[in-house]
Amino acid sequence: MNRTILHSDCNCFYVSVELLHHPELRGKPVAVGGDPEARHGIVLTADYTAKRYGVKTGMALWQAKQVCPDITFLPPRMDLYLRFSRMAQEIYADYTDKREPYGIDESWLDVTDSATLKGDGFHIAQEISSRMKKELGITVSVGVSFNKIFAKLGSDYKKPDAITTMYEDEFQRKAWCLPVSDLLYVGNATNKKLYSMGIRTIGDLAKSDETLLVRKLGKMGSILWAFANGYDESPVKLENTSAPVKSVGNSTTTPRDMETDEDVKIVLYILAESVAARLRENGFRCWTVEISVRDKELFHFSKQVKLQNASNINKEIAEAGYKLYKKSYRLPADEQELKNSRPEFYQKPLRSIGIRGTDLVTDYFWEQLDMFMDPQAREKQMKMDETVDIIRKRFGFYSVQRGLMYHDRILSACDAKSDHTVHPHGYFG
C-alpha cells in the first residue's frame, strides 16, 4: 500500500505572523531580520511584495534597502513564531500522530492511516489549509505525495496558499521538468557540479548514471539519484518527538575580561539559565550542551557533551557547561596563584562566552528511567525552575538571582535577554 505524505509549509511565516500584529503594513514590502535600528544583519523572511522587488532570504538588510527603498524591517520574535508553530502542530495532530517538523514553519505528515476517517490526502490538505487561515490567520502551501521528498517538492511547486499533488503516477510529468536545484539538498555547490555534468533538470538527474554521480558527489550522489527517482522510503517520525528547531543558545561579550574561573561561572550560569528558560517556555529539552569561548586575543573554541537525560533544568545545563569549560581551559584562581606559578601555564582571560542546548526533543518525548536517577528530585527541580520563570516573567530576569551573581555585579549584569540563536532542523536529523 502506498503511503500518503503531506508537506505543509507556512507561507512567509515570520512576516505572516508579524502582519497579524501590524495590519497597517499589509500590502507594503516587509521583512523580518537582523537589527532594524542598526541596519545590520540579514533578511530572515520577506513577504511577497518585497520579494517582487528582489528581496531574498539571506540578503543583508542594507542590500534589501537598496533594491526596495520602501521596505519595513521588523525585528525577529522567535518565541512568538514558536508559539504559532505549536498551534499549527495542534491542527496537524487532528489528522495524524506521525508529524515531523522541518524547521519552525514546515512539517511532514503521514496521513496514510487517516483516510477512513478524514478522507484522502488532497481532502486533508484542503481542510488543513482552511483551518490555518481561519484559526491562525496564515496561509500554507501543501504538497501531497507518496514520499517525503516529493511532498516537499509539491509544497514548493506553487505559492502562496496552494495544494499540489505529486502522486506516483504523475511525479515524472510534474517534477522531472523542474530545475535540479529545486530538489531538496541540491545547494549552489552541488548544482554547479551537476551543471558541469550536463544535468539541468530533476529528470536529467533521474536518468543519470548512479555510479558516475557517486564518483563526482560521493554518497550524496546516490541519495540525490534516489530522490529524483522517487525511491525515498524515509518514515515520518511518530508523535512529534522532534523539535522544530535544532538548538537554542545564548552568548555575550562581557563588560570586562573574565580573568578567573569564578568570573566564567557567573556569566555561564546566567546564560545557561536564560537558555533553559527558553527551552521550557517552548516545550523543548536538550540532549547535548555546547559551550563556545573566545579569549581577549580572539582565540576561539567550542566543546560539547551529551547529557545523561534530555533536560531543560537550569542546574543540569549550567553544571554541564561549566564542567566542559573546566576540562578545556585553565585560568588562575586569583592573583596570588598567578604570581606563584609559571605564567605560561595559564591561558588568556576570556572576552566572550556562549552556551546552547542542542539535539532538541519536545516534552512529548519519553525516555527510559535510569536506576541512578532520582525522578522525584528532578521533578521538584523542574517545578522550582518553572516558578522562577513565572516570577522573572512578571518582575524581570534579575528579580531572582543566585548568590553567585552577587560576587561581581559588573559581570552579573551581562545581557541575559539578548537574542537567542535558533538553528533549523535538517532532513537527516
Backbone hydrogen bonds, N-H to C=O, Kabsch-Sander energy under -0.5 kcal/mol:
donor,donor_aa,acceptor,acceptor_aa,energy
5,I,3,R,-0.5
5,I,145,S,-3.1
6,L,109,L,-3.0
7,H,143,G,-2.0
8,S,107,S,-2.6
9,D,7,H,-0.5
9,D,141,S,-2.5
10,C,105,D,-2.6
11,N,139,T,-2.1
13,F,10,C,-0.9
16,S,12,C,-3.2
17,V,13,F,-2.4
18,E,14,Y,-2.2
19,L,15,V,-2.7
20,L,16,S,-0.8
20,L,17,V,-0.7
21,H,17,V,-0.7
21,H,18,E,-1.2
22,H,18,E,-1.1
25,L,22,H,-2.2
26,R,23,P,-1.5
28,K,25,L,-2.2
31,A,72,T,-2.5
32,V,45,T,-2.9
33,G,74,L,-2.0
35,D,40,H,-3.0
39,R,35,D,-1.8
40,H,35,D,-1.2
43,V,59,M,-2.7
44,L,32,V,-3.0
45,T,32,V,-1.6
47,D,30,V,-2.6
51,K,47,D,-2.2
52,R,48,Y,-1.6
53,Y,49,T,-0.6
53,Y,50,A,-1.0
54,G,51,K,-1.3
55,V,50,A,-1.9
58,G,43,V,-3.1
59,M,56,K,-1.9
61,L,41,G,-2.2
64,A,60,A,-2.4
65,K,61,L,-2.2
66,Q,62,W,-1.4
67,V,63,Q,-2.0
68,C,64,A,-1.8
71,I,68,C,-1.9
72,T,29,P,-2.1
74,L,31,A,-2.4
80,L,77,R,-0.7
81,Y,77,R,-1.8
82,L,78,M,-2.6
83,R,79,D,-1.8
84,F,80,L,-1.9
85,S,81,Y,-2.3
86,R,82,L,-2.3
87,M,83,R,-1.8
88,A,84,F,-2.2
89,Q,85,S,-2.1
90,E,86,R,-1.7
91,I,87,M,-1.4
92,Y,88,A,-2.4
93,A,89,Q,-2.2
94,D,91,I,-1.4
95,Y,92,Y,-2.1
96,T,92,Y,-1.3
99,R,97,D,-1.1
99,R,237,K,-0.6
100,E,108,W,-2.4
102,Y,106,E,-2.8
107,S,8,S,-1.9
108,W,100,E,-2.8
109,L,6,L,-2.6
110,D,98,K,-2.1
111,V,4,T,-2.2
111,V,109,L,-0.8
114,S,111,V,-1.6
115,A,112,T,-0.7
118,K,114,S,-3.4
119,G,114,S,-0.5
119,G,115,A,-1.8
124,I,120,D,-2.3
125,A,121,G,-2.4
126,Q,122,F,-2.1
127,E,123,H,-2.2
128,I,124,I,-2.7
129,S,125,A,-2.6
130,S,126,Q,-2.3
131,R,127,E,-2.6
132,M,128,I,-2.6
133,K,129,S,-1.6
134,K,130,S,-2.3
135,E,131,R,-3.4
136,L,131,R,-0.6
136,L,132,M,-1.3
137,G,132,M,-1.0
138,I,132,M,-1.5
141,S,9,D,-2.5
142,V,162,A,-2.7
143,G,7,H,-2.3
144,V,164,T,-2.4
145,S,5,I,-2.7
146,F,166,M,-0.7
151,A,147,N,-1.5
152,K,148,K,-2.3
153,L,149,I,-2.0
154,G,150,F,-2.0
155,S,151,A,-1.9
156,D,152,K,-1.4
157,Y,153,L,-1.0
158,K,154,G,-0.7
164,T,142,V,-2.5
166,M,144,V,-3.5
170,E,167,Y,-1.8
171,F,167,Y,-1.7
174,K,170,E,-2.2
175,A,171,F,-3.4
176,W,171,F,-0.8
176,W,172,Q,-0.9
178,L,175,A,-1.8
180,V,200,R,-2.3
182,D,179,P,-2.1
183,L,180,V,-1.6
186,V,183,L,-1.9
187,G,185,Y,-0.9
191,N,187,G,-2.8
192,K,188,N,-2.1
193,K,189,A,-1.8
194,L,190,T,-2.6
195,Y,191,N,-2.5
196,S,192,K,-2.1
197,M,193,K,-0.7
197,M,194,L,-0.7
198,G,195,Y,-1.8
199,I,194,L,-2.7
200,R,198,G,-0.7
202,I,178,L,-2.3
203,G,176,W,-2.2
205,L,201,T,-1.9
206,A,202,I,-2.3
207,K,203,G,-1.9
208,S,205,L,-1.1
210,E,208,S,-0.6
213,L,209,D,-2.0
214,V,210,E,-2.3
215,R,211,T,-1.9
216,K,212,L,-1.9
217,L,213,L,-3.2
218,G,214,V,-2.0
220,M,217,L,-0.8
221,G,218,G,-1.4
222,S,218,G,-0.8
222,S,219,K,-0.6
223,I,219,K,-1.7
224,L,220,M,-2.8
225,W,221,G,-1.9
226,A,222,S,-2.2
227,F,223,I,-2.5
228,A,224,L,-2.6
229,N,225,W,-1.4
230,G,227,F,-1.6
231,Y,226,A,-2.9
233,E,231,Y,-0.6
237,K,235,P,-0.5
239,E,97,D,-4.6
240,N,99,R,-0.8
240,N,237,K,-0.6
241,T,238,L,-1.1
243,A,360,L,-1.0
246,K,423,H,-4.6
247,S,423,H,-0.8
248,V,357,G,-2.3
249,G,421,T,-1.7
250,N,355,I,-2.5
252,T,353,I,-2.1
254,T,252,T,-0.6
254,T,351,R,-1.8
258,M,350,L,-3.0
259,E,257,D,-0.8
264,V,260,T,-1.8
265,K,261,D,-2.7
266,I,262,E,-2.2
267,V,263,D,-1.8
268,L,264,V,-3.1
269,Y,265,K,-2.4
270,I,266,I,-1.6
271,L,267,V,-2.4
272,A,268,L,-2.7
273,E,269,Y,-2.2
274,S,270,I,-1.7
275,V,271,L,-2.2
276,A,272,A,-2.8
277,A,273,E,-2.2
278,R,274,S,-1.8
279,L,275,V,-2.4
280,R,276,A,-2.5
281,E,277,A,-2.6
282,N,278,R,-1.3
283,G,280,R,-1.4
284,F,279,L,-3.1
285,R,361,V,-2.4
286,C,311,S,-2.7
287,W,358,T,-1.3
287,W,359,D,-1.0
288,T,358,T,-2.0
289,V,305,V,-2.4
290,E,356,R,-2.6
291,I,303,K,-2.7
292,S,354,G,-2.1
293,V,301,F,-2.4
294,R,352,S,-2.3
295,D,299,F,-2.3
296,K,349,P,-2.3
298,L,295,D,-2.1
301,F,293,V,-1.8
303,K,291,I,-2.1
305,V,289,V,-2.4
307,L,287,W,-3.5
311,S,286,C,-2.6
317,I,313,I,-2.2
318,A,314,N,-2.6
319,E,315,K,-2.7
320,A,316,E,-1.9
321,G,317,I,-2.1
322,Y,318,A,-2.4
323,K,319,E,-2.5
324,L,320,A,-1.8
325,Y,321,G,-2.0
326,K,322,Y,-2.6
327,K,323,K,-2.0
328,S,324,L,-1.1
328,S,325,Y,-0.8
329,Y,325,Y,-1.9
338,L,334,D,-1.7
339,K,335,E,-2.1
340,N,336,Q,-2.0
341,S,337,E,-0.6
341,S,338,L,-0.6
345,F,342,R,-1.7
346,Y,343,P,-1.6
347,Q,330,R,-2.5
350,L,258,M,-2.5
351,R,294,R,-2.9
352,S,294,R,-2.1
353,I,252,T,-1.9
354,G,292,S,-2.5
355,I,250,N,-2.6
356,R,290,E,-2.4
357,G,248,V,-2.7
358,T,288,T,-2.8
359,D,246,K,-0.8
360,L,246,K,-1.0
361,V,285,R,-2.4
362,T,241,T,-1.7
363,D,283,G,-1.6
365,F,362,T,-1.7
373,M,370,D,-1.6
378,R,374,D,-2.1
379,E,375,P,-2.4
380,K,376,Q,-2.3
381,Q,377,A,-2.2
382,M,378,R,-2.5
383,K,379,E,-2.2
384,M,380,K,-2.1
385,D,381,Q,-2.6
386,E,382,M,-2.4
387,T,383,K,-2.0
388,V,384,M,-2.3
389,D,385,D,-2.3
390,I,386,E,-1.8
391,I,387,T,-2.1
392,R,388,V,-2.9
393,K,389,D,-2.5
394,R,390,I,-1.5
395,F,391,I,-2.9
396,G,392,R,-2.3
399,S,396,G,-1.7
400,V,397,F,-0.8
405,M,402,R,-1.3
406,Y,403,G,-1.5
407,H,404,L,-1.6
408,D,405,M,-0.6
412,S,408,D,-2.2
413,A,410,I,-0.9
414,C,411,L,-1.6
416,A,414,C,-1.1
418,S,415,D,-0.7
421,T,249,G,-1.5
423,H,247,S,-1.4
425,H,244,P,-0.7
429,G,426,G,-1.3
